[in-house]
């Protein structure tokens, strides 16, 4: 893994992570799991179980969001017969520690392993897809490259190839930090990913411009890849700007790669 220490130890973290300590009681039909990732640090995950034999999507949420925000979103997935398990990051929701990019990437395989073990322990389907929204796309790409044998496919929503792209686009203060090795490594990783991949992006996304989705799609090594652009949607309303198109694209992708 590329060295993220220069970013992690710089004021950039204050611009790129917005941790929020918040959690709600587990809704009916759901269950929580804390996955240890370091001494005295665990990541909170919430499993929204709808059907015993439905496929599962391991979802890494966007910045500023927490697991509990998906109490109201998970039912939309369940209407399409998909189960959702949402993972927080360090410092978010009920999770311990503090966020940075090294932790985000190193924690993701531990989360995947913990989720798979919990599904197996409960006798639930191990049909598993990984989805990353915005900042969560970094974790999704990490798993798609390093652990392709454990997941059926990737879903990237409002994502980007590398955090360096976001730093440059937002013109954040990165003087003295060598961003190129990170970007080079990420692009090389993406080019070697062969898992089926669905990319969803808003046409009018100004935070993560549409060109990022197009570059991701073009760079991916997968022969089974699709880009769905939601007309007139921005970064934060991409799901609800056209809910049917958004969810139908995910459902069709999951069903198509489940065969």
N, C-alpha and C positions, 0 to 999 in steps of 0.2 A: 504494500500500500504506500502511496506517495506520502511525503511528510507534510502534514497539515499544521505542524506546531507553530509556524510563523503566523498563520491566520488565527489559530486557537489562542495565542498569547498576545494578540493585538486588539486594539479597540474595534476592529471589524466585527467581532462577535456581538457587540452591542447593537449593530445594525442588522445582523443576519439572524439572530435568535430572539424570540419573544416568549420566553417561558411563562406559563401561567399555572399557578397551583390551584387546581379546582377539580372536584370530583363529585359525582352524584351517587345516590344509592343505586344499586344495580336494578335495572328494570326487570319486569317479569319475563321469564324465558331466557334471560341472559345470565352469564356468570363471569366473574373476574379471576384473573391470575396474575400473580407477581412473579416475574422471572429474574432471578439473580444474574447480574452482569459484572459485578465487582464486589469486593468485601463491603458489606453494609449498604450496597446499592442495588435496588431492584427496579425493573421497568413494569409499569402497570399495563395490562392488556384486558380488554373486555370482549367476550365472545357473545355475539348476538345469534343464538341458535334458533333457526326456524324449522328446518327439516333434517331429520337424521341422515338422510341420504343425499341431501343437497350439497353442491360443491361449496368450498370455503374460499374466501378471499382474505388474505392477510394484508391489511391496509395500513400504510404509513401515512399519517395525516400531514397537513400543511402547517406552516409556521403560524404561531399564535393560536392554534387549535389544540384541543385536548380530547382524550377518549370520550368523555361524557358528552361532548358536542354531537356525537354520533348516535345518541339515544333516540333522536328524532329522525335521523337519516337512515339508520339500519332498516327500519320497516319498508322503505322503498326498495331495497335490495331483496328483502324477503318476499315482496309481492312478485318478484321475478324468480323466485325459488333459488335464491343465493344466500348463503350464510356469510356473515361478516365478522372478522376479528380485528379490532383496531388496537394498534400499539402506540404508546406514548414515547417520548424521548426523556432522557435524564433532565430533571428539573421541571417537567411538564406533568400536569394532572396530579396523580398520587405517586409519581415516581421520585426516587431519590437522586441525589447528585446534581451536577450542573452540566448544561449542554455544551458540546463543542463538536467539531466535525470528526475528529479522531474517534470520539465515543460513538457518534451516530453510526459510523461505518463499522466499527468493531463490535458494537452491540447487536447489529442486525442479524448476523448468523446465530447468535445466542437466542435471540427472540424467535427466529424461525425454528430452531431446534426445540425450544420450550413449547411452542405452539403445536408442533407435530407430536410431541410426546403427550401433551394434554389431550389432543384429539384421539390418539391411540388409546390412552388410559380410559377414556370415556366410551370407547367403541364407536366413535364417530368417523365419518368418511375422511380419508386422507387425500382426497382430491383437493389440491391446494394451488391457488394462483396468488401472485404477489402484486399488489397495487401500491403505487406511490403518487401522492398528490403534492405538487410544488416541491418543497424541501424534501418530502418523502421519496421523490423520484431518485434521490441519491442512494437511499437504502435499497430501493427496488433494483436499480442497476447493479449494485454491489452483489445482491443475491442472485440476480440473473446470470452474472458472470462466474461467480465462485461456486454456486450451488444449483446448477441447472437440473441435476438429477432429482432434486427434492420438490420441484415445483413444475406445474403444467405450462405456465406462461406468465408473461408480464403485462401489466396495464399501467401506463404512464399518463397521468392527467396534470396538465398545466406544468409540465416538468422541463428540465434542462439537463444538458450533458454534464456540466461541471459547475460548481459554485463560482469558479473563476469567471464564467460568463455573466453571472448575476452581478458580481462585483464590478465588472467592467461596464455593464449596461447601466447600473445605478450610479456609476462614477463615485464609488466609495473610496475613502482614503486608504490606498494600499501601497504607498510609497515605501520602497525598500524591501518589499515582499516579492519573492520570485514566484509568480503564479504559473509560469509556463510548464514546469514539470508535472503539476497537478492536472492541468488541462490536457497535456499530451497523454498521460496515463489513462485518464477517463475516456478519451476518444479511442484509444487503442483497445480498451476493455469493451466498449460499446460495439466496435467493429467485429469483435470475436463472439458476441452474444448471438446464439442461433435459436434461442427459444422463440416460440410464437409471441408476438408483441402487438398490443393495441395501444395507440397513442391518441389521446383526446385533448383538444386544446381550443380555447376561445379565440374567435377571429379578432376581437378587439382587446386582447390581453396586453396591457401596457407594462405590467410588472415583469412578466416573463413573455417577451414578444413571440408571436407565432413562428418566427424564423427559427426559434429554438426547437420547436416540435418538428419542423421540416428538416432541420439538420440532424436531429435524433433519428428520424425515419430514414434519411438517406444514409447515415453512418452505420446503422444496425446491420449486423451480419446475417440476421435471420431472413430466410426466404419467405416466411409467413409473417408479414407485418402489414399493419393498416393504420392510416392516419385519418381520424375523424375530426373535422373542424366544425365547431358549433357556431353558426352565424350570429353575429352581433353580441356574442358573449364576451365578458371580460374575465379577469383572473378569479374573482370571488363569486361570480354567479353562473359559472360555466355549467354546473349541474342543473340548476333550476331555470336557466334561460331556455332550455329545451329538454325537459326531464325525460320525455319518451325516447328521443333520439339518443340521449346520453345512456340511459339504462338499457335500452334495447341493444345498443352497440356492445355493451359489456356482456349482456346475457348471450347474445349471438356468438361473441368471441369465446366465451367460456364453454358454451355448448359445442361449438365447432372444434375446440381443442381438447374436449373431453372424450371424444370418440377414440 
